[in-house]
Amino acid sequence: MLTVTHFTVLSALLFALGALAVLVRRNPLIMLMGIELMLNAVNLAFVAFSHYLENMDGQVFVFIVLTVAAAEVAVGLALVVAIFRARDNVDMDEIDSLRG
């Protein structure tokens, strides 16, 4: 039988993997995927605790997080495409054109 501890440990591992992807890799697409993995790990924790506490608030909040994640992907990919068109390079260490 799976308990809430199993889901919490899985959520923590997925979050750590996503954070590692954001911190280690310098490719913006990999960084966006790491952020998405972290958001989905939090969603897993929300659903697990919502089921454990028999309360629907966590599952409703997951829809809000998914909406924000979809907007984040759209804006992030638009920025990556705009930077690639302007510089023919999307290396995060070399991007300084966004500074004011």
Summary of the structure (lengths in Angstrom):
residues: 100
radius of gyration: 16.7
end to end distance: 54.6
largest distance: 54.6
contacts: 269
relative contact order: 0.13
helix: 78%
strand: 0%
